[in-house]
Amino acid sequence: MSQKELAELTNEELLQETKKTKSTKIFDAAIFGFLIGVAVYSAVRNGFGLLTFLPLIYIPIAAKNKARSKDLEVLLKERNLK
């Protein structure tokens, strides 16, 4: 959802989206930690290779999720819901 689509949501829907973003933050951290572990294991075991740079693929996805979370927080503050 873009900023415009977030602005069109009702207060209840915004609060539900906030709950979803909390679980998304945990999921992003878990996936990124796992990918870092795979990269370190790959670098130690086989030297630098394709799996060593695997976490770099997930960075744009996590950045997009974080930006959406920030937009949601701003919208919640505008509506005095948080």
Phi and psi in radians as a Rosetta constraint file:
Dihedral C 1 N 2 CA 2 C 2 CIRCULARHARMONIC -1.541 0.35
Dihedral N 2 CA 2 C 2 N 3 CIRCULARHARMONIC 3.109 0.35
Dihedral C 2 N 3 CA 3 C 3 CIRCULARHARMONIC -1.048 0.35
Dihedral N 3 CA 3 C 3 N 4 CIRCULARHARMONIC -0.696 0.35
Dihedral C 3 N 4 CA 4 C 4 CIRCULARHARMONIC -1.092 0.35
Dihedral N 4 CA 4 C 4 N 5 CIRCULARHARMONIC -0.753 0.35
Dihedral C 4 N 5 CA 5 C 5 CIRCULARHARMONIC -1.168 0.35
Dihedral N 5 CA 5 C 5 N 6 CIRCULARHARMONIC -0.621 0.35
Dihedral C 5 N 6 CA 6 C 6 CIRCULARHARMONIC -1.146 0.35
Dihedral N 6 CA 6 C 6 N 7 CIRCULARHARMONIC -0.648 0.35
Dihedral C 6 N 7 CA 7 C 7 CIRCULARHARMONIC -1.173 0.35
Dihedral N 7 CA 7 C 7 N 8 CIRCULARHARMONIC -0.424 0.35
Dihedral C 7 N 8 CA 8 C 8 CIRCULARHARMONIC -1.452 0.35
Dihedral N 8 CA 8 C 8 N 9 CIRCULARHARMONIC -0.159 0.35
Dihedral C 8 N 9 CA 9 C 9 CIRCULARHARMONIC -1.312 0.35
Dihedral N 9 CA 9 C 9 N 10 CIRCULARHARMONIC 2.664 0.35
Dihedral C 9 N 10 CA 10 C 10 CIRCULARHARMONIC -1.351 0.35
Dihedral N 10 CA 10 C 10 N 11 CIRCULARHARMONIC 2.979 0.35
Dihedral C 10 N 11 CA 11 C 11 CIRCULARHARMONIC -1.062 0.35
Dihedral N 11 CA 11 C 11 N 12 CIRCULARHARMONIC -0.732 0.35
Dihedral C 11 N 12 CA 12 C 12 CIRCULARHARMONIC -1.141 0.35
Dihedral N 12 CA 12 C 12 N 13 CIRCULARHARMONIC -0.708 0.35
Dihedral C 12 N 13 CA 13 C 13 CIRCULARHARMONIC -1.166 0.35
Dihedral N 13 CA 13 C 13 N 14 CIRCULARHARMONIC -0.629 0.35
Dihedral C 13 N 14 CA 14 C 14 CIRCULARHARMONIC -1.106 0.35
Dihedral N 14 CA 14 C 14 N 15 CIRCULARHARMONIC -0.727 0.35
Dihedral C 14 N 15 CA 15 C 15 CIRCULARHARMONIC -1.140 0.35
Dihedral N 15 CA 15 C 15 N 16 CIRCULARHARMONIC -0.623 0.35
Dihedral C 15 N 16 CA 16 C 16 CIRCULARHARMONIC -1.176 0.35
Dihedral N 16 CA 16 C 16 N 17 CIRCULARHARMONIC -0.696 0.35
Dihedral C 16 N 17 CA 17 C 17 CIRCULARHARMONIC -1.101 0.35
Dihedral N 17 CA 17 C 17 N 18 CIRCULARHARMONIC -0.617 0.35
Dihedral C 17 N 18 CA 18 C 18 CIRCULARHARMONIC -1.089 0.35
Dihedral N 18 CA 18 C 18 N 19 CIRCULARHARMONIC -0.724 0.35
Dihedral C 18 N 19 CA 19 C 19 CIRCULARHARMONIC -1.107 0.35
Dihedral N 19 CA 19 C 19 N 20 CIRCULARHARMONIC -0.676 0.35
Dihedral C 19 N 20 CA 20 C 20 CIRCULARHARMONIC -1.153 0.35
Dihedral N 20 CA 20 C 20 N 21 CIRCULARHARMONIC -0.680 0.35
Dihedral C 20 N 21 CA 21 C 21 CIRCULARHARMONIC -1.202 0.35
Dihedral N 21 CA 21 C 21 N 22 CIRCULARHARMONIC -0.518 0.35
Dihedral C 21 N 22 CA 22 C 22 CIRCULARHARMONIC -1.108 0.35
Dihedral N 22 CA 22 C 22 N 23 CIRCULARHARMONIC -0.765 0.35
Dihedral C 22 N 23 CA 23 C 23 CIRCULARHARMONIC -1.240 0.35
Dihedral N 23 CA 23 C 23 N 24 CIRCULARHARMONIC -0.512 0.35
Dihedral C 23 N 24 CA 24 C 24 CIRCULARHARMONIC -1.166 0.35
Dihedral N 24 CA 24 C 24 N 25 CIRCULARHARMONIC -0.661 0.35
Dihedral C 24 N 25 CA 25 C 25 CIRCULARHARMONIC -1.080 0.35
Dihedral N 25 CA 25 C 25 N 26 CIRCULARHARMONIC -0.766 0.35
Dihedral C 25 N 26 CA 26 C 26 CIRCULARHARMONIC -1.136 0.35
Dihedral N 26 CA 26 C 26 N 27 CIRCULARHARMONIC -0.748 0.35
Dihedral C 26 N 27 CA 27 C 27 CIRCULARHARMONIC -1.097 0.35
Dihedral N 27 CA 27 C 27 N 28 CIRCULARHARMONIC -0.780 0.35
Dihedral C 27 N 28 CA 28 C 28 CIRCULARHARMONIC -1.042 0.35
Dihedral N 28 CA 28 C 28 N 29 CIRCULARHARMONIC -0.765 0.35
Dihedral C 28 N 29 CA 29 C 29 CIRCULARHARMONIC -1.122 0.35
Dihedral N 29 CA 29 C 29 N 30 CIRCULARHARMONIC -0.715 0.35
Dihedral C 29 N 30 CA 30 C 30 CIRCULARHARMONIC -1.153 0.35
Dihedral N 30 CA 30 C 30 N 31 CIRCULARHARMONIC -0.800 0.35
Dihedral C 30 N 31 CA 31 C 31 CIRCULARHARMONIC -1.108 0.35
Dihedral N 31 CA 31 C 31 N 32 CIRCULARHARMONIC -0.782 0.35
Dihedral C 31 N 32 CA 32 C 32 CIRCULARHARMONIC -1.131 0.35
Dihedral N 32 CA 32 C 32 N 33 CIRCULARHARMONIC -0.697 0.35
Dihedral C 32 N 33 CA 33 C 33 CIRCULARHARMONIC -1.089 0.35
Dihedral N 33 CA 33 C 33 N 34 CIRCULARHARMONIC -0.741 0.35
Dihedral C 33 N 34 CA 34 C 34 CIRCULARHARMONIC -1.084 0.35
Dihedral N 34 CA 34 C 34 N 35 CIRCULARHARMONIC -0.764 0.35
Dihedral C 34 N 35 CA 35 C 35 CIRCULARHARMONIC -1.149 0.35
Dihedral N 35 CA 35 C 35 N 36 CIRCULARHARMONIC -0.636 0.35
Dihedral C 35 N 36 CA 36 C 36 CIRCULARHARMONIC -1.114 0.35
Dihedral N 36 CA 36 C 36 N 37 CIRCULARHARMONIC -0.735 0.35
Dihedral C 36 N 37 CA 37 C 37 CIRCULARHARMONIC -1.068 0.35
Dihedral N 37 CA 37 C 37 N 38 CIRCULARHARMONIC -0.759 0.35
Dihedral C 37 N 38 CA 38 C 38 CIRCULARHARMONIC -1.096 0.35
Dihedral N 38 CA 38 C 38 N 39 CIRCULARHARMONIC -0.721 0.35
Dihedral C 38 N 39 CA 39 C 39 CIRCULARHARMONIC -1.131 0.35
Dihedral N 39 CA 39 C 39 N 40 CIRCULARHARMONIC -0.759 0.35
Dihedral C 39 N 40 CA 40 C 40 CIRCULARHARMONIC -1.146 0.35
Dihedral N 40 CA 40 C 40 N 41 CIRCULARHARMONIC -0.786 0.35
Dihedral C 40 N 41 CA 41 C 41 CIRCULARHARMONIC -1.047 0.35
Dihedral N 41 CA 41 C 41 N 42 CIRCULARHARMONIC -0.771 0.35
Dihedral C 41 N 42 CA 42 C 42 CIRCULARHARMONIC -1.111 0.35
Dihedral N 42 CA 42 C 42 N 43 CIRCULARHARMONIC -0.713 0.35
Dihedral C 42 N 43 CA 43 C 43 CIRCULARHARMONIC -1.170 0.35
Dihedral N 43 CA 43 C 43 N 44 CIRCULARHARMONIC -0.687 0.35
Dihedral C 43 N 44 CA 44 C 44 CIRCULARHARMONIC -1.257 0.35
Dihedral N 44 CA 44 C 44 N 45 CIRCULARHARMONIC -0.744 0.35
Dihedral C 44 N 45 CA 45 C 45 CIRCULARHARMONIC -1.327 0.35
Dihedral N 45 CA 45 C 45 N 46 CIRCULARHARMONIC -0.823 0.35
Dihedral C 45 N 46 CA 46 C 46 CIRCULARHARMONIC -2.077 0.35
Dihedral N 46 CA 46 C 46 N 47 CIRCULARHARMONIC 0.043 0.35
Dihedral C 46 N 47 CA 47 C 47 CIRCULARHARMONIC 1.427 0.35
Dihedral N 47 CA 47 C 47 N 48 CIRCULARHARMONIC -3.033 0.35
Dihedral C 47 N 48 CA 48 C 48 CIRCULARHARMONIC -1.274 0.35
Dihedral N 48 CA 48 C 48 N 49 CIRCULARHARMONIC 2.342 0.35
Dihedral C 48 N 49 CA 49 C 49 CIRCULARHARMONIC -2.765 0.35
Dihedral N 49 CA 49 C 49 N 50 CIRCULARHARMONIC -2.811 0.35
Dihedral C 49 N 50 CA 50 C 50 CIRCULARHARMONIC -1.095 0.35
Dihedral N 50 CA 50 C 50 N 51 CIRCULARHARMONIC -0.760 0.35
Dihedral C 50 N 51 CA 51 C 51 CIRCULARHARMONIC -1.202 0.35
Dihedral N 51 CA 51 C 51 N 52 CIRCULARHARMONIC -0.349 0.35
Dihedral C 51 N 52 CA 52 C 52 CIRCULARHARMONIC -1.149 0.35
Dihedral N 52 CA 52 C 52 N 53 CIRCULARHARMONIC -0.569 0.35
Dihedral C 52 N 53 CA 53 C 53 CIRCULARHARMONIC -1.759 0.35
Dihedral N 53 CA 53 C 53 N 54 CIRCULARHARMONIC 0.233 0.35
Dihedral C 53 N 54 CA 54 C 54 CIRCULARHARMONIC -1.036 0.35
Dihedral N 54 CA 54 C 54 N 55 CIRCULARHARMONIC -0.688 0.35
Dihedral C 54 N 55 CA 55 C 55 CIRCULARHARMONIC -1.085 0.35
Dihedral N 55 CA 55 C 55 N 56 CIRCULARHARMONIC -0.421 0.35
Dihedral C 55 N 56 CA 56 C 56 CIRCULARHARMONIC -1.132 0.35
Dihedral N 56 CA 56 C 56 N 57 CIRCULARHARMONIC -0.442 0.35
Dihedral C 56 N 57 CA 57 C 57 CIRCULARHARMONIC -1.237 0.35
Dihedral N 57 CA 57 C 57 N 58 CIRCULARHARMONIC -0.576 0.35
Dihedral C 57 N 58 CA 58 C 58 CIRCULARHARMONIC -1.493 0.35
Dihedral N 58 CA 58 C 58 N 59 CIRCULARHARMONIC -0.273 0.35
Dihedral C 58 N 59 CA 59 C 59 CIRCULARHARMONIC -1.011 0.35
Dihedral N 59 CA 59 C 59 N 60 CIRCULARHARMONIC -0.793 0.35
Dihedral C 59 N 60 CA 60 C 60 CIRCULARHARMONIC -1.100 0.35
Dihedral N 60 CA 60 C 60 N 61 CIRCULARHARMONIC -0.599 0.35
Dihedral C 60 N 61 CA 61 C 61 CIRCULARHARMONIC -1.170 0.35
Dihedral N 61 CA 61 C 61 N 62 CIRCULARHARMONIC -0.793 0.35
Dihedral C 61 N 62 CA 62 C 62 CIRCULARHARMONIC -1.138 0.35
Dihedral N 62 CA 62 C 62 N 63 CIRCULARHARMONIC -0.636 0.35
Dihedral C 62 N 63 CA 63 C 63 CIRCULARHARMONIC -1.156 0.35
Dihedral N 63 CA 63 C 63 N 64 CIRCULARHARMONIC -0.680 0.35
Dihedral C 63 N 64 CA 64 C 64 CIRCULARHARMONIC -1.129 0.35
Dihedral N 64 CA 64 C 64 N 65 CIRCULARHARMONIC -0.744 0.35
Dihedral C 64 N 65 CA 65 C 65 CIRCULARHARMONIC -1.119 0.35
Dihedral N 65 CA 65 C 65 N 66 CIRCULARHARMONIC -0.677 0.35
Dihedral C 65 N 66 CA 66 C 66 CIRCULARHARMONIC -1.193 0.35
Dihedral N 66 CA 66 C 66 N 67 CIRCULARHARMONIC -0.701 0.35
Dihedral C 66 N 67 CA 67 C 67 CIRCULARHARMONIC -1.119 0.35
Dihedral N 67 CA 67 C 67 N 68 CIRCULARHARMONIC -0.708 0.35
Dihedral C 67 N 68 CA 68 C 68 CIRCULARHARMONIC -1.131 0.35
Dihedral N 68 CA 68 C 68 N 69 CIRCULARHARMONIC -0.683 0.35
Dihedral C 68 N 69 CA 69 C 69 CIRCULARHARMONIC -1.111 0.35
Dihedral N 69 CA 69 C 69 N 70 CIRCULARHARMONIC -0.716 0.35
Dihedral C 69 N 70 CA 70 C 70 CIRCULARHARMONIC -1.128 0.35
Dihedral N 70 CA 70 C 70 N 71 CIRCULARHARMONIC -0.734 0.35
Dihedral C 70 N 71 CA 71 C 71 CIRCULARHARMONIC -1.058 0.35
Dihedral N 71 CA 71 C 71 N 72 CIRCULARHARMONIC -0.693 0.35
Dihedral C 71 N 72 CA 72 C 72 CIRCULARHARMONIC -1.153 0.35
Dihedral N 72 CA 72 C 72 N 73 CIRCULARHARMONIC -0.711 0.35
Dihedral C 72 N 73 CA 73 C 73 CIRCULARHARMONIC -1.095 0.35
Dihedral N 73 CA 73 C 73 N 74 CIRCULARHARMONIC -0.736 0.35
Dihedral C 73 N 74 CA 74 C 74 CIRCULARHARMONIC -1.093 0.35
Dihedral N 74 CA 74 C 74 N 75 CIRCULARHARMONIC -0.754 0.35
Dihedral C 74 N 75 CA 75 C 75 CIRCULARHARMONIC -1.146 0.35
Dihedral N 75 CA 75 C 75 N 76 CIRCULARHARMONIC -0.661 0.35
Dihedral C 75 N 76 CA 76 C 76 CIRCULARHARMONIC -1.118 0.35
Dihedral N 76 CA 76 C 76 N 77 CIRCULARHARMONIC -0.697 0.35
Dihedral C 76 N 77 CA 77 C 77 CIRCULARHARMONIC -1.188 0.35
Dihedral N 77 CA 77 C 77 N 78 CIRCULARHARMONIC -0.636 0.35
Dihedral C 77 N 78 CA 78 C 78 CIRCULARHARMONIC -1.100 0.35
Dihedral N 78 CA 78 C 78 N 79 CIRCULARHARMONIC -0.636 0.35
Dihedral C 78 N 79 CA 79 C 79 CIRCULARHARMONIC -1.604 0.35
Dihedral N 79 CA 79 C 79 N 80 CIRCULARHARMONIC 0.086 0.35
Dihedral C 79 N 80 CA 80 C 80 CIRCULARHARMONIC 0.981 0.35
Dihedral N 80 CA 80 C 80 N 81 CIRCULARHARMONIC 0.745 0.35
Dihedral C 80 N 81 CA 81 C 81 CIRCULARHARMONIC -1.716 0.35
Dihedral N 81 CA 81 C 81 N 82 CIRCULARHARMONIC -0.163 0.35
